[in-house]
Amino acid sequence: MDEIIHPEQIVGAWAHSHEEDVPGRTIFRHGDFKFPPSRGRRSLEFLQNGEVREGRPGPDDRRQWNVGSWTLHGRRLNIQFPGRPEEIFDIDDIDSGRIAVHRD
């Protein structure tokens, strides 16, 4: 658990794999993962410059996009979108295709 996480490990497109969530733990899969059919899922694209783009299903199922910022401090991932409280995640583990996080 003491392994340092580098920003390059976060950069890229990730989607919420709600099928794999367990209480207290949220799973994101790399954007090219073959998900089962779903009405919609949250996606996050982390850019090298600290920008994050979020896609969410809207009320009419069309995708809505938000742009914010992200920072990484050790294993703590902070995501901020205008007009919303900051999201703070602790990264439990990460590899090239999966991120497991929990919130404080």
N, CA, C and O of each residue as an XYZ file, in Angstrom:
416
protein
N       0.818     -1.206      0.000
C       0.000      0.000      0.000
C       0.852      1.256      0.000
O       0.333      2.347     -0.236
N       2.174      1.127      0.264
C       3.044      2.298      0.301
C       3.594      2.666     -1.068
O       4.290      3.673     -1.202
N       3.297      1.872     -2.080
C       3.796      2.133     -3.423
C       3.349      3.517     -3.893
O       2.183      3.885     -3.751
N       4.276      4.267     -4.445
C       3.964      5.610     -4.936
C       3.208      5.502     -6.251
O       3.547      4.685     -7.107
N       2.197      6.322     -6.405
C       1.438      6.384     -7.653
C       1.945      7.601     -8.420
O       2.067      8.689     -7.858
N       2.233      7.418     -9.675
C       2.728      8.505    -10.522
C       1.593      9.030    -11.390
O       0.744      8.252    -11.824
N       1.561     10.335    -11.653
C       0.482     10.908    -12.466
C       0.294     10.197    -13.808
O      -0.832     10.089    -14.293
N       1.379      9.713    -14.411
C       1.254      9.028    -15.709
C       0.353      7.804    -15.626
O      -0.240      7.399    -16.626
N       0.247      7.208    -14.430
C      -0.609      6.035    -14.258
C      -2.093      6.412    -14.311
O      -2.936      5.571    -14.621
N      -2.406      7.654    -14.013
C      -3.789      8.123    -13.973
C      -4.226      8.654    -15.335
O      -5.387      8.512    -15.719
N      -3.292      9.269    -16.066
C      -3.624      9.915    -17.343
C      -4.274      8.909    -18.283
O      -3.789      7.792    -18.463
N      -5.391      9.338    -18.877
C      -6.119      8.494    -19.821
C      -7.599      8.495    -19.501
O      -8.058      9.193    -18.596
N      -8.335      7.702    -20.257
C      -9.790      7.621    -20.109
C     -10.163      6.410    -19.255
O      -9.663      5.306    -19.469
N     -11.058      6.639    -18.275
C     -11.503      5.610    -17.345
C     -13.026      5.679    -17.235
O     -13.610      6.755    -17.364
N     -13.658      4.556    -17.001
C     -15.115      4.512    -16.836
C     -15.454      3.731    -15.567
O     -14.778      2.765    -15.212
N     -16.505      4.170    -14.903
C     -16.948      3.545    -13.658
C     -17.504      2.157    -13.957
O     -18.432      2.009    -14.752
N     -16.941      1.159    -13.325
C     -17.390     -0.220    -13.480
C     -18.271     -0.573    -12.278
O     -17.866     -1.329    -11.396
N     -19.477     -0.013    -12.262
C     -20.354     -0.167    -11.087
C     -20.670     -1.617    -10.766
O     -21.031     -1.937     -9.633
N     -20.538     -2.496    -11.751
C     -20.784     -3.921    -11.512
C     -19.757     -4.518    -10.546
O     -20.032     -5.520     -9.885
N     -18.588     -3.909    -10.466
C     -17.509     -4.434     -9.621
C     -17.396     -3.716     -8.274
O     -16.606     -4.125     -7.424
N     -18.167     -2.666     -8.075
C     -18.109     -1.940     -6.802
C     -18.512     -2.833     -5.642
O     -19.355     -3.720     -5.781
N     -17.903     -2.585     -4.510
C     -18.305     -3.195     -3.247
C     -18.436     -2.053     -2.247
O     -17.888     -0.976     -2.484
N     -19.141     -2.252     -1.143
C     -19.299     -1.151     -0.193
C     -17.949     -0.524      0.176
O     -17.021     -1.209      0.605
N     -17.871      0.770      0.000
C     -16.672      1.516      0.334
C     -15.586      1.519     -0.730
O     -14.558      2.173     -0.555
N     -15.793      0.806     -1.824
C     -14.768      0.724     -2.866
C     -15.399      0.902     -4.243
O     -16.374      0.232     -4.582
N     -14.831      1.817     -5.034
C     -15.312      2.120     -6.372
C     -14.250      1.695     -7.378
O     -13.057      1.918     -7.172
N     -14.700      1.079     -8.468
C     -13.787      0.564     -9.481
C     -13.981      1.334    -10.789
O     -15.104      1.554    -11.242
N     -12.862      1.733    -11.375
C     -12.839      2.329    -12.703
C     -11.996      1.435    -13.592
O     -10.966      0.916    -13.161
N     -12.429      1.255    -14.829
C     -11.704      0.459    -15.819
C     -11.223      1.372    -16.932
O     -11.838      2.397    -17.222
N     -10.117      0.987    -17.552
C      -9.580      1.760    -18.670
C     -10.636      1.852    -19.768
O     -11.455      0.947    -19.928
N     -10.610      2.935    -20.511
C     -11.637      3.229    -21.506
C     -11.871      2.171    -22.561
O     -12.956      2.126    -23.140
N     -10.893      1.313    -22.836
C     -11.089      0.296    -23.864
C     -11.645     -1.019    -23.307
O     -11.761     -2.001    -24.040
N     -11.989     -1.041    -22.013
C     -12.550     -2.249    -21.399
C     -13.914     -2.556    -22.013
O     -14.698     -1.642    -22.267
N     -14.199     -3.826    -22.252
C     -15.482     -4.251    -22.837
C     -16.506     -4.452    -21.722
O     -16.599     -5.528    -21.131
N     -17.271     -3.395    -21.446
C     -18.291     -3.439    -20.400
C     -19.535     -4.166    -20.879
O     -19.813     -4.195    -22.078
N     -20.290     -4.757    -19.952
C     -21.605     -5.277    -20.330
C     -22.534     -4.098    -20.618
O     -22.234     -2.972    -20.220
N     -23.644     -4.331    -21.294
C     -24.570     -3.232    -21.580
C     -24.999     -2.523    -20.288
O     -25.208     -3.151    -19.251
N     -25.120     -1.209    -20.389
C     -25.526     -0.394    -19.249
C     -26.235      0.834    -19.788
O     -25.926      1.309    -20.881
N     -27.170      1.338    -19.034
C     -27.905      2.525    -19.477
C     -27.006      3.745    -19.541
O     -27.290      4.685    -20.283
N     -25.956      3.740    -18.794
C     -24.997      4.838    -18.813
C     -24.029      4.685    -17.660
O     -24.365      4.105    -16.627
N     -22.850      5.197    -17.835
C     -21.867      5.135    -16.764
C     -21.016      6.388    -16.803
O     -20.825      6.996    -17.856
N     -20.513      6.762    -15.651
C     -19.647      7.926    -15.533
C     -18.291      7.605    -16.151
O     -17.740      6.525    -15.938
N     -17.768      8.544    -16.911
C     -16.418      8.393    -17.452
C     -15.589      9.604    -17.047
O     -16.111     10.710    -16.903
N     -14.305      9.384    -16.868
C     -13.359     10.435    -16.508
C     -12.153     10.307    -17.422
O     -11.601      9.219    -17.590
N     -11.746     11.426    -18.012
C     -10.528     11.444    -18.811
C      -9.565     12.424    -18.160
O      -9.812     13.629    -18.119
N      -8.469     11.887    -17.656
C      -7.449     12.681    -16.981
C      -6.383     13.075    -17.995
O      -5.770     12.216    -18.630
N      -6.167     14.374    -18.142
C      -5.167     14.876    -19.079
C      -3.883     15.225    -18.333
O      -3.912     15.543    -17.144
N      -2.775     15.163    -19.032
C      -1.456     15.431    -18.463
C      -1.380     16.818    -17.824
O      -0.658     17.003    -16.844
N      -2.116     17.798    -18.366
C      -2.047     19.186    -17.899
C      -2.874     19.455    -16.638
O      -2.992     20.607    -16.223
N      -3.448     18.417    -16.022
C      -4.246     18.602    -14.809
C      -5.726     18.820    -15.055
O      -6.490     19.033    -14.113
N      -6.137     18.769    -16.312
C      -7.557     18.900    -16.637
C      -8.205     17.514    -16.596
O      -7.578     16.513    -16.944
N      -9.460     17.474    -16.169
C     -10.235     16.237    -16.202
C     -11.549     16.528    -16.907
O     -12.172     17.564    -16.677
N     -11.961     15.615    -17.757
C     -13.245     15.714    -18.467
C     -14.137     14.584    -17.981
O     -13.750     13.415    -17.976
N     -15.326     14.960    -17.576
C     -16.277     13.986    -17.033
C     -17.464     13.859    -17.972
O     -18.037     14.860    -18.404
N     -17.830     12.629    -18.284
C     -19.041     12.342    -19.038
C     -20.010     11.609    -18.135
O     -19.638     10.662    -17.442
N     -21.269     12.059    -18.149
C     -22.323     11.422    -17.348
C     -23.592     11.333    -18.185
O     -23.837     12.175    -19.049
N     -24.399     10.302    -17.923
C     -25.695     10.270    -18.612
C     -26.584     11.383    -18.062
O     -26.701     11.557    -16.849
N     -27.202     12.126    -18.962
C     -28.111     13.195    -18.559
C     -29.519     12.678    -18.348
O     -29.769     11.481    -18.494
N     -30.447     13.567    -18.006
C     -31.823     13.152    -17.731
C     -32.513     12.491    -18.924
O     -33.434     11.694    -18.745
N     -32.070     12.818    -20.140
C     -32.662     12.199    -21.334
C     -31.720     11.149    -21.931
O     -31.849     10.779    -23.098
N     -30.779     10.678    -21.122
C     -29.794      9.651    -21.483
C     -28.699     10.128    -22.432
O     -27.779      9.369    -22.736
N     -28.780     11.373    -22.906
C     -27.671     11.901    -23.703
C     -26.531     12.257    -22.760
O     -26.755     12.698    -21.633
N     -25.321     12.062    -23.229
C     -24.138     12.322    -22.413
C     -23.974     13.815    -22.176
O     -24.099     14.627    -23.092
N     -23.688     14.159    -20.912
C     -23.382     15.529    -20.533
C     -21.919     15.577    -20.123
O     -21.405     14.644    -19.507
N     -21.247     16.685    -20.474
C     -19.818     16.808    -20.213
C     -19.518     17.946    -19.262
O     -20.134     19.010    -19.338
N     -18.574     17.723    -18.368
C     -18.062     18.738    -17.451
C     -16.549     18.726    -17.552
O     -15.939     17.691    -17.821
N     -15.950     19.889    -17.333
C     -14.493     20.006    -17.350
C     -14.060     20.558    -16.005
O     -14.625     21.532    -15.507
N     -13.058     19.932    -15.428
C     -12.536     20.354    -14.134
C     -11.044     20.142    -14.068
O     -10.355     20.161    -15.088
N     -10.545     19.938    -12.856
C      -9.111     19.744    -12.655
C      -8.878     18.573    -11.702
O      -9.764     18.168    -10.949
N      -7.670     18.050    -11.762
C      -7.299     16.950    -10.871
C      -5.870     17.137    -10.389
O      -5.036     17.733    -11.071
N      -5.607     16.613     -9.198
C      -4.255     16.577     -8.640
C      -4.070     15.236     -7.955
O      -5.031     14.584     -7.546
N      -2.823     14.846     -7.840
C      -2.470     13.595     -7.175
C      -1.394     13.906     -6.153
O      -0.356     14.481     -6.480
N      -1.655     13.517     -4.900
C      -0.710     13.713     -3.807
C      -0.508     12.362     -3.135
O      -1.339     11.929     -2.337
N       0.599     11.697     -3.460
C       0.816     10.351     -2.933
C      -0.195      9.400     -3.543
O      -0.159      9.137     -4.745
N      -1.100      8.883     -2.718
C      -2.166      7.985     -3.178
C      -3.524      8.683     -3.179
O      -4.553      8.051     -3.419
N      -3.521      9.981     -2.910
C      -4.771     10.741     -2.820
C      -5.036     11.478     -4.133
O      -4.227     12.289     -4.584
N      -6.187     11.176     -4.734
C      -6.619     11.779     -5.990
C      -7.727     12.785     -5.687
O      -8.775     12.424     -5.151
N      -7.487     14.046     -6.033
C      -8.478     15.109     -5.817
C      -9.029     15.532     -7.176
O      -8.273     15.799     -8.110
N     -10.360     15.588     -7.274
C     -11.019     15.993     -8.508
C     -11.961     17.147     -8.174
O     -12.740     17.070     -7.224
N     -11.883     18.219     -8.965
C     -12.704     19.407     -8.708
C     -13.399     19.843     -9.999
O     -12.760     20.054    -11.030
N     -14.731     19.972     -9.912
C     -15.527     20.529    -11.000
C     -16.177     21.811    -10.495
O     -16.591     21.872     -9.337
N     -16.277     22.840    -11.343
C     -16.878     24.101    -10.910
C     -18.281     23.886    -10.334
O     -19.100     23.160    -10.898
N     -18.531     24.535     -9.200
C     -19.852     24.490     -8.590
C     -20.183     23.217     -7.834
O     -21.318     23.035     -7.395
N     -19.205     22.333     -7.677
C     -19.437     21.076     -6.952
C     -18.371     20.902     -5.887
O     -17.259     21.409     -6.035
N     -18.697     20.187     -4.812
C     -17.673     19.912     -3.796
C     -16.546     19.063     -4.390
O     -16.773     18.250     -5.286
N     -15.361     19.259     -3.892
C     -14.213     18.484     -4.341
C     -14.428     17.004     -4.004
O     -14.914     16.668     -2.924
N     -14.064     16.139     -4.927
C     -14.103     14.700     -4.688
C     -12.698     14.263     -4.315
O     -11.737     14.566     -5.023
N     -12.580     13.556     -3.211
C     -11.279     13.088     -2.744
C     -11.337     11.568     -2.648
O     -12.168     11.001     -1.937
N     -10.442     10.931     -3.376
C     -10.356      9.471     -3.392
C      -8.987      9.041     -2.914
O      -7.990      9.701     -3.209
N      -8.923      7.947     -2.182
C      -7.668      7.281     -1.880
C      -7.577      6.076     -2.805
O      -8.505      5.271     -2.893
N      -6.450      5.965     -3.490
C      -6.258      4.869     -4.441
C      -5.778      3.638     -3.690
O      -4.697      3.638     -3.102
N      -6.596      2.586     -3.715
C      -6.226      1.322     -3.076
C      -5.235      0.560     -3.933
O      -4.198      0.112     -3.443
N      -5.555      0.409     -5.232
C      -4.596     -0.173     -6.149
C      -4.899      0.264     -7.572
O      -6.006      0.687     -7.906
N      -3.867      0.142     -8.393
C      -3.969      0.601     -9.775
C      -3.064     -0.262    -10.631
O      -1.971     -0.643    -10.211
N      -3.528     -0.570    -11.839
C      -2.667     -1.189    -12.842
C      -3.056     -0.575    -14.179
O      -3.798      0.407    -14.204
N      -2.588     -1.111    -15.265
C      -2.824     -0.483    -16.565
C      -4.291     -0.513    -16.993
O      -4.677      0.226    -17.899
N      -5.104     -1.340    -16.368
C      -6.495     -1.442    -16.798
C      -7.535     -1.182    -15.731
O      -8.729     -1.199    -16.032
N      -7.126     -0.939    -14.478
C      -8.103     -0.857    -13.389
C      -7.584      0.044    -12.273
O      -6.408      0.005    -11.911
N      -8.495      0.856    -11.738
C      -8.201      1.665    -10.539
C      -9.271      1.333     -9.512
O     -10.464      1.378     -9.812
N      -8.845      1.001     -8.311
C      -9.758      0.792     -7.175
C      -9.535      1.919     -6.189
O      -8.408      2.151     -5.751
N     -10.607      2.628     -5.833
C     -10.494      3.779     -4.939
C     -11.542      3.687     -3.838
O     -12.526      2.955     -3.946
N     -11.304      4.450     -2.777
C     -12.325      4.637     -1.753
C     -12.284      6.099     -1.321
O     -11.284      6.793     -1.508
N     -13.381      6.543     -0.747
C     -13.463      7.920     -0.261
C     -13.237      7.936      1.232
O     -13.631      7.019      1.952
N     -12.591      9.002      1.684
C     -12.401      9.184      3.131
C     -13.723      9.415      3.826
O     -13.758      9.588      5.044
